[in-house]
Amino acid sequence: MQQVNLTEDIYFLGFNDRRTHLFENIWPIPHGISYNSYLIVDEKIALVDTVERSFIDEYLDEIEEIIGDRAIDYLIINHMEPDHSGALKSIIQKYPDIKLVGNKKTFGFVESFYLTPKNVVEVYDDYKIDLGKHKLQFQMIPMVHWPETMVTYEETSKIVFSGDAFGSYGTLDGGIFDDEINLDFYEVEVMRYFTNIVGKYCPHTQRAIKKLAPLDIKMIAATHGPVWRSDLDWVLTRYNKWSSYDLDCGVVIVYGSMYGNTQRMAEVIARQLAVRGIKNIRVYDASKTHSSYIINDIFKYKGFIVGSPAYNNSLFPNVEILLSTIEHMAPKDHYLGVFGNYSWNGGGVKNLKLFAEKIKWEMVYDPIEEMGALKTDKKAELVKLANAMADKLLVEN
């Protein structure tokens, strides 16, 4: 085992998952993901979160290699999601006198998923546990992104063990710390992790950022992705921007198309936006690109234009799935445009209007619907839609 230390007495215990295709069985992770746990060895020993269950045997071996026949005194449960609590039962079996540390909402999840907890320490804001040299302080950050979520602040080394907050998709390919890796790789993976997993709870994330601001933080140790020790602002400023809906000037255009007619409408809109000087334009075929990536750009750019053909008197299915995901994530403060196509009966644009009513974004132009192939009059309307979107965006920049 190659031991990785955050400080002399604090150890990184992380495992790379390069086999799983879908995180939470929803979100593509082509670059994999890491599961990170941390061990604090002092007069008393504390383990901060565990790992996904498929790594249990190796995980227990690595802990024993560090502490030998000593027992772990505390298991800190920052977050109960099974990718972080998967080894909980095994830890209790090996260290039966261990105390489970969580808040009043934690232990219901422990019982629901694993067992009835017996040896517990219930913590709350500013509660402290003394390990000897190291002092642990706890802060509750509910709904970032489960109701029991909290963070642990190690006062001596000034490390925040942040759970899922400030995490990332992507395995740790040798480099563990932010100064050991090329962060260009994580530019997309950190944001996609935020938008896919945490993005629904932006107001809660903002509250958490403000709550943690008074702490003197020298290192952020999340349960996925790199440990931040050199450039904390890299991740902190991004989380603040994304969670405050600080959107850039740009447009995401998404369409569904069976025979190319709706796609042609999307191309007209995209070209006119470029003519008007909009440089950030992302055009997606909903049948090809997973919603994980599209949602990511929706959290980046202010404009969203969506087109769907009629499909059995309704929306094109892959567009419908995307719109359902957007409604679930509920991003704020966008400009919206709608267009579509039909052959013998409507349904696409009609349901896009219903989406517009639910999402409550500002419509920049009346919905445009074509029958069959794109014709001159509707092409002119699509140009007007693009111009209306550009007018809204350019006046703000």
Phi, psi and omega per residue, in radians:
M1 nan 2.331 3.023
Q2 -1.665 1.882 -3.074
Q3 -1.309 2.396 3.100
V4 -2.039 2.143 -3.099
N5 -1.898 2.327 2.931
L6 -1.366 -0.734 2.969
T7 -2.441 -3.049 -3.082
E8 -0.999 -0.658 -3.027
D9 -1.918 0.069 -3.096
I10 -2.073 2.153 -3.002
Y11 -1.951 2.480 3.020
F12 -1.570 2.238 3.055
L13 -2.152 1.673 -3.044
G14 -2.222 2.636 -3.108
F15 -2.358 2.398 -3.118
N16 -1.674 2.236 3.096
D17 -1.823 1.806 3.114
R18 -1.840 0.128 -3.079
R19 -1.791 -0.600 -3.070
T20 -1.215 2.315 -3.131
H21 -1.566 -0.638 -3.055
L22 -2.192 2.075 3.062
F23 -1.281 2.343 -3.015
E24 0.984 0.347 -3.104
N25 1.024 0.448 3.117
I26 -2.263 -0.894 -2.891
W27 -1.714 2.185 3.135
P28 -1.094 2.376 3.055
I29 -2.251 1.288 -3.109
P30 -1.080 -0.414 3.119
H31 -1.764 0.222 3.098
G32 1.293 -2.870 3.138
I33 -2.782 2.704 3.057
S34 -1.888 2.658 3.015
Y35 -2.039 2.073 -3.015
N36 -1.974 2.349 3.033
S37 -2.283 2.834 -3.051
Y38 -2.420 2.501 -3.082
L39 -2.158 2.174 3.126
I40 -1.903 2.036 -3.057
V41 -1.870 2.015 -3.051
D42 -2.562 -2.761 3.023
E43 -1.010 -0.636 2.933
K44 -2.056 2.692 -3.064
I45 -1.953 2.342 3.098
A46 -2.174 2.376 3.042
L47 -1.881 2.234 -3.103
V48 -1.814 1.898 -3.074
D49 1.026 2.915 3.089
T50 -2.099 -2.627 -3.070
V51 -2.341 3.066 3.119
E52 -1.122 2.537 -2.918
R53 -1.075 -0.447 -3.097
S54 -1.202 -0.191 -3.129
F55 -1.875 0.228 -2.986
I56 -1.009 -0.873 -3.040
D57 -1.058 -0.844 3.139
E58 -1.129 -0.652 3.137
Y59 -1.072 -0.856 3.132
L60 -1.094 -0.662 3.116
D61 -1.117 -0.718 -3.112
E62 -1.189 -0.664 3.089
I63 -1.088 -0.800 -3.119
E64 -1.119 -0.610 3.127
E65 -1.111 -0.534 -3.135
I66 -1.444 -0.790 -2.985
I67 -1.859 -0.072 3.124
G68 1.106 -2.288 -3.089
D69 -1.641 0.187 3.037
R70 -1.210 2.736 3.113
A71 -1.731 2.663 3.024
I72 -1.477 2.281 -3.103
D73 -1.492 -0.683 -3.046
Y74 -2.330 2.402 2.895
L75 -1.918 1.941 3.131
I76 -1.472 2.123 -3.119
I77 -1.888 1.591 3.102
N78 -1.261 -0.539 -3.033
H79 -2.706 2.353 -3.003
M80 -1.659 0.016 3.140
E81 -0.985 2.424 -2.972
P82 -1.053 -0.363 3.082
D83 -1.247 -0.189 3.078
H84 -2.021 -0.338 -3.140
S85 -1.891 0.155 -3.017
G86 -1.053 -0.454 -3.127
A87 -1.716 0.160 -3.032
L88 -1.011 -0.873 -3.113
K89 -1.072 -0.712 -3.127
S90 -1.151 -0.649 3.098
I91 -1.126 -0.765 -3.141
I92 -1.135 -0.691 3.125
Q93 -1.106 -0.680 -3.114
K94 -1.394 -0.561 -3.111
Y95 -2.183 1.319 -2.968
P96 -1.121 -0.342 -3.139
D97 -1.619 0.081 -3.088
I98 -1.098 2.501 3.063
K99 -1.698 2.277 3.066
L100 -1.519 2.195 -3.096
V101 -1.909 2.089 3.121
G102 -2.796 -3.095 3.116
N103 -1.758 -3.075 -3.008
K104 -1.109 -0.335 3.122
K105 -1.649 -0.245 -3.062
T106 -1.165 -0.800 -2.882
F107 -1.302 -0.393 2.990
G108 -1.118 -0.662 3.080
F109 -1.195 -0.678 3.096
V110 -1.008 -0.808 -3.139
E111 -1.176 -0.682 -3.119
S112 -1.124 -0.698 -3.058
F113 -1.602 -0.612 -2.898
Y114 -2.277 -1.063 -3.008
L115 -2.894 2.933 3.061
T116 -1.382 2.003 -3.091
P117 -1.264 2.413 -3.090
K118 -2.038 -0.721 -3.058
N119 -1.822 1.540 -2.958
V120 -2.171 2.691 2.982
V121 -2.183 1.985 -3.137
E122 -1.564 2.148 -3.082
V123 -1.978 2.939 -3.117
Y124 -2.649 -3.127 -3.115
D125 -0.919 2.247 3.058
D126 1.296 0.014 3.044
Y127 -1.075 2.518 -3.090
K128 -2.238 2.542 3.009
I129 -2.151 2.278 -3.106
D130 -1.732 2.054 3.110
L131 -1.685 -0.143 -3.043
G132 2.230 -1.776 3.049
K133 -1.235 -0.595 -3.042
H134 -1.764 2.363 3.116
K135 -2.058 2.252 -3.130
L136 -1.836 2.349 3.084
Q137 -2.160 2.555 -3.036
F138 -2.093 2.466 3.074
Q139 -2.327 2.322 -3.140
M140 -1.476 2.258 3.038
I141 -2.260 1.145 -3.059
P142 -1.018 2.562 3.099
M143 1.161 0.471 2.912
V144 -2.134 1.057 0.231
H145 -2.316 0.295 3.002
W146 -2.076 2.816 -3.047
P147 -1.181 -0.370 -3.094
E148 -1.660 0.045 -2.996
T149 -1.080 2.359 3.041
M150 -2.501 2.956 3.029
V151 -2.128 2.731 3.101
T152 -2.029 2.207 3.135
Y153 -1.905 2.121 3.114
E154 -1.618 1.914 -2.926
E155 -1.217 -0.559 -3.062
T156 -1.222 -0.855 -3.129
S157 -1.656 -0.097 3.095
K158 1.065 0.840 3.125
I159 -1.879 2.308 2.979
V160 -1.732 2.110 2.968
F161 -1.592 1.839 -2.803
S162 -1.771 0.082 -3.110
G163 1.099 -2.371 -3.124
D164 -1.307 -0.386 3.134
A165 -1.071 2.360 3.132
F166 1.190 0.394 3.097
G167 -1.542 -3.043 -3.066
S168 -2.764 2.629 2.829
Y169 -1.214 2.959 3.079
G170 1.710 2.335 3.069
T171 -1.269 2.867 3.065
L172 -1.719 1.747 -2.989
D173 -1.569 1.212 -3.114
G174 1.700 -0.996 3.117
G175 -1.316 2.324 3.130
I176 -1.843 -0.688 -3.052
F177 -1.709 2.708 -3.068
D178 -1.027 -0.533 -3.118
D179 -1.439 -0.018 3.106
E180 -1.754 -0.044 -3.010
I181 -2.287 2.830 3.027
N182 -1.507 1.915 -3.048
L183 -1.235 -0.177 3.062
D184 -1.013 -0.616 3.125
F185 -1.107 -0.681 -3.051
Y186 -1.496 -0.085 -3.135
E187 -0.975 -0.782 3.119
V188 -1.414 -0.721 -3.013
E189 -1.198 -0.636 3.084
V190 -1.151 -0.781 -3.126
M191 -1.195 -0.706 -3.130
R192 -1.138 -0.645 3.053
Y193 -1.088 -0.797 3.125
F194 -1.063 -0.904 -3.030
T195 -1.187 -0.602 -3.121
N196 -1.348 -0.666 -2.958
I197 -1.840 -0.781 -3.015
V198 -1.796 -0.354 -2.941
G199 -0.986 -0.537 3.116
K200 -1.086 -0.415 -3.004
Y201 -1.933 0.727 -3.104
C202 -1.006 -0.779 3.118
P203 -1.046 -0.653 3.099
H204 -1.180 -0.647 3.104
T205 -1.121 -0.732 3.090
Q206 -1.046 -0.752 3.121
R207 -1.097 -0.688 3.137
A208 -1.143 -0.744 3.124
I209 -1.045 -0.783 3.141
K210 -1.160 -0.638 -3.107
K211 -1.184 -0.640 -3.088
L212 -1.494 -0.214 -3.059
A213 -0.968 -0.658 -3.122
P214 -1.202 -0.289 -3.113
L215 -1.272 2.482 3.058
D216 -1.492 1.666 -3.003
I217 -1.792 2.157 3.104
K218 -1.854 -0.287 -3.105
M219 -2.685 2.483 3.062
I220 -2.075 2.090 -3.108
A221 -2.007 1.722 -3.118
A222 -1.549 2.988 -3.131
T223 -1.602 -0.049 2.960
H224 -2.396 2.482 3.007
G225 1.452 -2.910 -3.008
P226 -1.194 2.748 2.932
V227 -1.579 2.198 -3.054
W228 -1.638 1.989 -3.125
R229 -2.284 -0.302 -3.062
S230 -1.918 -0.719 -3.083
D231 -2.267 1.252 -3.120
L232 -1.110 -0.537 -3.138
D233 -1.077 -0.488 -3.140
W234 -0.946 -0.838 -3.102
V235 -1.522 -0.617 -3.094
L236 -1.145 -0.773 -3.131
T237 -1.161 -0.623 3.117
R238 -1.179 -0.794 3.115
Y239 -1.057 -0.687 3.132
N240 -1.151 -0.738 3.129
K241 -1.114 -0.883 -3.071
W242 -1.133 -0.725 -3.048
S243 -1.361 -0.227 3.088
S244 -1.733 0.156 3.131
Y245 0.973 0.726 3.055
D246 -1.484 1.668 -2.943
L247 -1.687 2.555 3.101
D248 -1.537 2.838 3.089
C249 -1.291 1.946 -3.133
G250 3.096 2.952 -3.069
V251 -2.350 2.301 2.974
V252 -1.753 2.135 3.086
I253 -1.954 2.164 3.135
V254 -2.183 2.394 3.116
Y255 -2.476 2.776 2.882
G256 -2.032 2.504 -3.091
S257 -2.714 2.197 3.099
M258 -1.509 -0.729 -3.012
Y259 -2.183 0.197 3.011
G260 1.704 -0.169 -3.074
N261 -1.231 -0.738 3.109
T262 -1.217 -0.602 3.083
Q263 -1.069 -0.724 3.140
R264 -1.059 -0.635 3.091
M265 -1.115 -0.728 3.123
A266 -1.101 -0.677 -3.118
E267 -1.147 -0.654 3.101
V268 -1.081 -0.792 3.139
I269 -1.084 -0.804 -3.106
A270 -1.074 -0.748 -3.120
R271 -1.106 -0.753 -3.109
Q272 -1.187 -0.609 3.052
L273 -1.057 -0.713 3.108
A274 -1.146 -0.722 3.091
V275 -1.010 -0.656 -3.122
R276 -1.377 -0.051 3.057
G277 1.737 0.157 3.060
I278 -1.415 2.062 -3.057
K279 -1.664 -0.526 3.116
N280 -1.585 1.616 3.129
I281 -2.186 2.161 3.111
R282 -2.113 2.064 -3.134
V283 -1.916 2.188 -3.077
Y284 -2.197 2.382 2.920
D285 -1.522 2.034 -3.066
A286 -1.093 -0.335 3.129
S287 -1.445 -0.241 -3.056
K288 -1.895 -0.713 -3.022
T289 -1.763 2.229 3.138
H290 -1.122 2.543 -3.099
S291 -1.033 -0.422 3.097
S292 -0.919 -0.758 -3.096
Y293 -1.376 -0.629 -3.141
I294 -1.186 -0.788 3.090
I295 -0.981 -0.685 3.136
N296 -0.985 -0.794 -3.135
D297 -1.303 -0.481 3.059
I298 -1.136 -0.581 3.055
F299 -1.299 -0.200 3.119
K300 -1.618 -0.756 -2.891
Y301 -2.002 2.555 -3.004
K302 -1.291 -0.573 -3.058
G303 -1.690 2.454 3.080
F304 -2.412 2.138 3.117
I305 -2.186 2.224 -3.035
V306 -2.234 2.405 3.133
G307 -2.286 2.481 3.140
S308 -2.525 2.422 2.916
P309 -1.343 2.858 2.983
A310 -1.297 2.426 3.116
Y311 -2.415 1.864 -3.069
N312 0.900 0.849 3.109
N313 1.161 0.311 -3.109
S314 -2.460 -2.862 3.098
L315 -1.317 2.685 2.943
F316 -1.052 2.243 -2.947
P317 -0.928 -0.744 -3.099
N318 -1.241 -0.502 3.010
V319 -1.210 -0.708 3.136
E320 -1.066 -0.717 3.116
I321 -1.098 -0.767 3.127
L322 -1.075 -0.804 -3.096
L323 -1.131 -0.612 3.063
S324 -1.091 -0.705 3.104
T325 -1.137 -0.730 3.122
I326 -1.092 -0.772 3.109
E327 -1.042 -0.698 3.132
H328 -1.130 -0.781 -3.115
M329 -1.279 -0.527 3.058
A330 0.947 0.875 3.016
P331 -1.139 2.686 -3.000
K332 -1.918 2.865 2.830
D333 1.105 0.810 3.074
H334 -1.910 2.775 2.915
Y335 -1.701 2.485 -2.993
L336 -2.202 2.438 2.963
G337 -2.285 2.607 -3.029
V338 -2.360 2.384 3.047
F339 -2.625 2.928 3.138
G340 -3.065 -3.083 -2.990
N341 -2.581 2.651 3.035
Y342 -2.605 2.845 -3.117
S343 -1.898 -0.827 -3.062
W344 -2.336 -0.296 3.077
N345 -2.740 2.654 -3.106
G346 -1.420 -2.993 3.118
G347 2.553 -0.596 -3.124
G348 -1.178 -1.053 -3.105
V349 -1.141 -0.631 3.100
K350 -0.978 -0.743 -3.140
N351 -1.386 -0.447 3.007
L352 -1.143 -0.592 3.064
K353 -1.125 -0.673 3.096
L354 -1.122 -0.690 3.058
F355 -1.038 -0.783 -3.134
A356 -1.034 -0.699 3.133
E357 -1.144 -0.663 -3.114
K358 -1.271 -0.750 -3.000
I359 -1.385 -0.421 3.044
K360 1.078 0.578 2.974
W361 -1.501 2.759 -3.125
E362 -1.299 2.119 3.080
M363 -1.372 2.248 -3.087
V364 -1.571 -0.299 -3.074
Y365 -2.808 2.735 3.120
D366 -1.106 2.537 3.102
P367 -0.992 2.525 -3.101
I368 -2.068 2.247 -3.126
E369 -2.316 2.288 3.120
E370 -1.995 2.593 3.015
M371 -1.814 2.074 3.131
G372 1.272 -2.467 -3.082
A373 -1.178 2.665 -3.134
L374 -1.210 2.267 -3.103
K375 -2.014 2.932 -2.976
T376 -1.025 -0.762 -3.076
D377 -1.146 -0.704 3.141
K378 -1.282 -0.552 3.066
K379 -1.058 -0.728 3.099
A380 -1.093 -0.644 3.103
E381 -1.171 -0.660 3.112
L382 -1.127 -0.657 3.066
V383 -1.086 -0.714 3.113
K384 -1.134 -0.673 3.071
L385 -1.054 -0.816 3.120
A386 -1.068 -0.733 3.134
N387 -1.121 -0.697 3.123
A388 -1.110 -0.702 3.087
M389 -1.140 -0.784 3.140
A390 -1.076 -0.718 3.127
D391 -1.005 -0.785 3.141
K392 -1.096 -0.775 -3.052
L393 -1.272 -0.743 -3.025
L394 -1.256 -0.503 3.124
V395 -1.185 -0.367 -3.126
E396 -1.612 -0.115 -3.033
N397 -2.224 nan nan
